[in-house]
Amino acid sequence: MAPRRHRLFAGLLLLGGCLRPAPARAQGGARGGGESAQELFDRAKALHAEGRYEQACPLFARSEVLEPGIGTKLYLADCYEQIGRNASAWSNFLKAAASARARGQAERERVALARASALEPQLSKIGVVVASESAALAGLSVRRDGESLPASQWGAFVPVDPGLHTVEASAPGRRPFAQRVLVAAGAARVQVLVPLLAPASAPAPAPPAPAAGRGRVIAALALGSVGVAGLALGTFFGLRAFSLYDEAKASCERGEPDRCTPEGVDKQRDASRAALSSTVGFAAGGAALALGGALLLLGRPAAAPARAAWSLSGGPGGVTLKGSF
């Protein structure tokens, strides 16, 4: 945790017991899964203090759904930042600032806005551009990660957490479009183009048999290369995560993660990010190898009612695996 951000969060904690959500009501929506919002908050706060952020964040989120509160939003935002989900952290800091402003809590608003501002340079973003021909289609639906993307956001780069994201588009009488993109951490930007959706009744043209077989082999080899590269990156970041974690422990009193120097906390965060990059590398590499193997072993039927096409492309923000059906 950088010294400036550490001081900001320390100041946030000094705002007093008002960080805790309002006492959970005994009836209504204040309970879920056998635990009240207050109980969930208390458990999450204890895990947060121990540095067990991956376990604390879902509990803070459940508490916030049951009993919305400024304090819960602030803790949830900080928890997300600790695990590298900067866009989710940024969004919750802004929500906390808006709630504090509405309640006349100027100091908490100031702290939340400062934390959000500090995160802005680190936000990864994704932009969805819709081809004009598709934009003119009646009933066009564009979705990002399953949620509808309004036309007002087409072409704009929107903050997202690092990792895999899916962009889909569909319209009546048209073949659907789907594309998965890997958005890297560290202010990466990835753009997805939704092309003209082909008519559903128009079958995809089949290439000559020799060309199809040759193209399948080339595609399989390309996917194999991408898979090997992904596994190599996963191994590299995995080893780096272990190394950083050991360095972090050396900066902590008696090896306890909640008694670390600012340098130790920074190394813990770097280790978490390296672990995330390792996981993504192994996942993408494994998927590419599996798909390449499938292309080599299975091939394509001579006559199929529906065809699937996949392609890979790279960019400064990550790797794109594109599919059309």
PEHU-V544002 format. One record per residue. RES is the residue in one small letter. SS is DSSP state (a for helix, b for strand, c for the rest). PSI is psi in degrees with one decimal (NA if undefined). OMEGA is omega in whole degrees, -180 to 180 (999 if undefined). Layout:
# PEHU-V544002
RES&SS&PSI&OMEGA / RES&SS&PSI&OMEGA
This chain:
# PEHU-V544002
m&c&121.6&-179 / a&c&148.6&-177 / p&a&-41.9&-178 / r&a&-45.4&-179 / r&a&-34.6&179 / h&a&-44.0&180 / r&a&-37.4&-180 / l&a&-44.1&-178 / f&a&-32.5&175 / a&a&-40.9&177 / g&a&-37.4&178 / l&a&-42.5&-180 / l&a&-32.5&-179 / l&c&-5.0&179 / l&c&-6.5&171 / g&c&-174.3&-177 / g&a&-8.2&179 / c&a&-9.6&175 / l&a&-26.9&-180 / r&c&145.3&178 / p&c&163.0&177 / a&c&148.2&-179 / p&c&134.7&-176 / a&c&134.8&177 / r&c&149.0&-176 / a&c&-17.5&-177 / q&c&176.9&177 / g&a&-144.2&-173 / g&a&17.7&-176 / a&a&-2.5&179 / r&b&148.7&177 / g&b&135.1&180 / g&c&27.3&178 / g&c&-6.0&180 / e&b&142.7&177 / s&b&168.3&177 / a&a&-39.8&-180 / q&a&-41.9&180 / e&a&-42.2&177 / l&a&-42.7&180 / f&a&-45.7&-178 / d&a&-41.9&178 / r&a&-42.6&-180 / a&a&-40.2&-179 / k&a&-39.9&178 / a&a&-43.1&178 / l&a&-39.6&179 / h&a&-43.3&-180 / a&a&-28.2&179 / e&c&-1.9&-178 / g&c&13.5&-179 / r&c&67.2&-170 / y&a&-37.5&-179 / e&a&-34.0&178 / q&a&-30.2&-177 / a&a&-38.5&-173 / c&a&-47.7&180 / p&a&-33.1&180 / l&a&-41.8&175 / f&a&-41.9&-178 / a&a&-43.2&179 / r&a&-39.8&178 / s&a&-40.7&-179 / e&a&-36.0&178 / v&a&-42.6&-178 / l&a&-39.5&-174 / e&c&83.4&-177 / p&c&137.0&179 / g&c&150.6&-179 / i&a&-45.1&-180 / g&a&-42.4&179 / t&a&-41.2&178 / k&a&-42.4&-179 / l&a&-44.7&178 / y&a&-41.6&180 / l&a&-42.5&179 / a&a&-45.6&179 / d&a&-39.0&-180 / c&a&-45.1&178 / y&a&-40.2&179 / e&a&-37.4&-179 / q&a&-29.8&-178 / i&c&13.6&174 / g&c&7.1&178 / r&c&71.4&-171 / n&a&-36.9&-179 / a&a&-42.1&178 / s&a&-38.8&178 / a&a&-48.3&-180 / w&a&-45.8&-180 / s&a&-42.5&-179 / n&a&-32.9&174 / f&a&-41.1&179 / l&a&-39.8&178 / k&a&-40.7&179 / a&a&-40.1&179 / a&a&-42.0&179 / a&a&-42.0&179 / s&a&-40.9&180 / a&a&-39.3&178 / r&a&-42.1&-179 / a&a&-27.1&-179 / r&c&7.0&177 / g&c&24.9&-179 / q&c&81.2&-171 / a&a&-39.2&-177 / e&a&-42.1&179 / r&a&-35.4&176 / e&a&-43.5&-179 / r&a&-45.8&-179 / v&a&-45.6&-178 / a&a&-42.6&180 / l&a&-37.4&179 / a&a&-42.0&179 / r&a&-41.4&179 / a&a&-43.2&180 / s&a&-39.0&180 / a&a&-27.4&-178 / l&a&-23.3&-172 / e&a&-43.0&-180 / p&c&-13.8&-176 / q&c&2.5&-174 / l&c&129.1&169 / s&b&146.8&-175 / k&b&153.9&177 / i&b&136.8&178 / g&b&135.3&180 / v&b&116.4&179 / v&b&128.1&-179 / v&b&124.5&178 / a&c&142.2&-176 / s&a&-34.2&-180 / e&a&-37.8&178 / s&a&-37.9&-180 / a&a&-27.0&-179 / a&c&-6.0&-178 / l&c&137.0&177 / a&c&135.1&177 / g&c&19.0&-180 / l&c&132.4&177 / s&b&125.3&178 / v&b&131.6&-177 / r&b&144.9&173 / r&b&119.3&-177 / d&c&38.6&176 / g&c&-8.6&-179 / e&b&139.3&-178 / s&b&135.4&179 / l&c&109.4&-177 / p&c&155.7&-178 / a&a&-27.3&-180 / s&a&-19.2&-180 / q&a&-3.2&179 / w&c&132.1&179 / g&c&-14.9&-179 / a&c&144.0&176 / f&b&121.4&-175 / v&b&135.4&180 / p&b&135.8&176 / v&b&157.7&175 / d&c&147.7&177 / p&c&148.5&179 / g&b&-166.3&-179 / l&b&136.8&178 / h&b&151.0&-177 / t&b&132.0&175 / v&b&129.7&-179 / e&b&153.7&176 / a&b&143.7&179 / s&b&156.5&177 / a&c&150.5&180 / p&c&132.0&178 / g&c&9.8&-178 / r&b&152.3&177 / r&c&133.6&-178 / p&c&156.7&178 / f&b&140.1&177 / a&b&137.6&179 / q&b&131.8&177 / r&b&135.3&-180 / v&b&146.6&176 / l&b&113.9&-180 / v&b&120.2&-178 / a&c&164.5&176 / a&c&169.0&175 / g&c&50.9&174 / a&c&29.9&177 / a&c&151.1&176 / r&b&130.0&179 / v&b&134.6&180 / q&b&137.4&179 / v&b&130.8&178 / l&b&122.4&173 / v&b&109.8&-176 / p&c&-177.3&173 / l&c&124.5&180 / l&c&126.5&-178 / a&c&148.8&176 / p&b&140.8&-178 / a&c&-28.1&-177 / s&c&-11.8&-177 / a&c&110.2&180 / p&c&149.2&178 / a&c&134.6&-179 / p&c&135.1&-179 / a&c&126.9&178 / p&c&161.8&176 / p&c&148.3&-174 / a&a&-46.8&-180 / p&a&-42.7&-179 / a&a&-38.5&180 / a&a&-43.4&-180 / g&a&-42.5&180 / r&a&-42.1&180 / g&a&-34.7&180 / r&a&-40.6&180 / v&a&-43.7&180 / i&a&-44.3&180 / a&a&-40.6&180 / a&a&-41.1&179 / l&a&-39.4&178 / a&a&-43.7&178 / l&a&-37.3&178 / g&a&-40.4&178 / s&a&-43.1&178 / v&a&-39.8&180 / g&a&-43.5&179 / v&a&-41.5&179 / a&a&-40.7&179 / g&a&-42.4&179 / l&a&-35.9&178 / a&a&-43.7&178 / l&a&-40.8&178 / g&a&-41.6&179 / t&a&-43.6&-179 / f&a&-50.6&-178 / f&a&-29.5&177 / g&a&-46.4&178 / l&a&-38.1&178 / r&a&-38.1&179 / a&a&-44.7&179 / f&a&-41.9&-179 / s&a&-45.5&180 / l&a&-36.5&180 / y&a&-41.4&178 / d&a&-39.7&178 / e&a&-37.9&180 / a&a&-42.0&-180 / k&a&-34.4&-179 / a&a&-20.7&180 / s&c&6.0&-177 / c&b&143.9&-180 / e&a&120.5&-179 / r&a&24.9&178 / g&a&10.6&-178 / e&c&125.6&-173 / p&c&-20.4&-179 / d&c&8.4&177 / r&c&62.0&-175 / c&b&154.6&171 / t&c&162.1&176 / p&a&-36.9&178 / e&a&-40.0&179 / g&a&-40.1&179 / v&a&-40.3&178 / d&a&-40.4&180 / k&a&-33.8&176 / q&a&-43.8&180 / r&a&-41.8&178 / d&a&-37.4&178 / a&a&-40.2&179 / s&a&-41.0&180 / r&a&-39.3&178 / a&a&-37.9&178 / a&a&-39.6&178 / l&a&-44.7&179 / s&a&-37.1&178 / s&a&-45.5&180 / t&a&-45.6&180 / v&a&-40.9&179 / g&a&-45.3&178 / f&a&-40.5&-178 / a&a&-47.7&-179 / a&a&-41.5&179 / g&a&-43.8&179 / g&a&-41.4&179 / a&a&-42.8&-179 / a&a&-42.0&179 / l&a&-40.9&180 / a&a&-42.2&-180 / l&a&-40.1&177 / g&a&-41.9&178 / g&a&-38.5&179 / a&a&-39.1&179 / l&a&-39.0&-179 / l&a&-41.1&-172 / l&a&-38.7&-172 / l&a&-38.5&-176 / g&c&-165.6&179 / r&c&144.4&177 / p&c&152.0&-179 / a&c&-38.4&180 / a&c&115.3&-178 / a&c&140.0&-179 / p&c&-26.3&179 / a&c&141.9&-177 / r&c&149.3&177 / a&c&136.6&179 / a&b&135.1&-179 / w&b&147.1&176 / s&b&154.6&178 / l&b&142.0&173 / s&b&153.0&-179 / g&b&157.6&179 / g&b&176.9&-178 / p&c&-21.3&-177 / g&c&-11.4&-179 / g&b&-165.0&-179 / v&b&139.5&-178 / t&b&127.8&173 / l&b&112.2&-171 / k&b&137.2&179 / g&b&142.4&173 / s&b&148.7&-171 / f&c&NA&999
